[in-house]
């Protein structure tokens, strides 16, 4: 009987985890973060945007966080690109300079 109870509890836990993992993925697709960021860019407050779009304020803040992370990643990528361009230009300049041999 004890093994049956453990197996049942494990199965129920597995089902609960499966449902909880599926719900955030569905909810994330439901909010149009581009529209949220556009409204925030127009000077509206998070509560106003949430009320206008019939979403929660936490969804507005989640979109703000995603936009911040995307901007940070783009800045990091830009810096890496600038460094590689500078290194390529320096190596091209070194290769183009005439070598003097005594």
Secondary structure, 3 states (H helix, E strand, C coil): CHHHHHHHHHHHHHHHHHHHHHHHHHHHHHCCHHHHHHHHHCCCCHHHHHHHHCCCHHHHHHHHHHHHHHHHHHHHHHHHHHHHHHHHHHHHHHHHCCCCCC
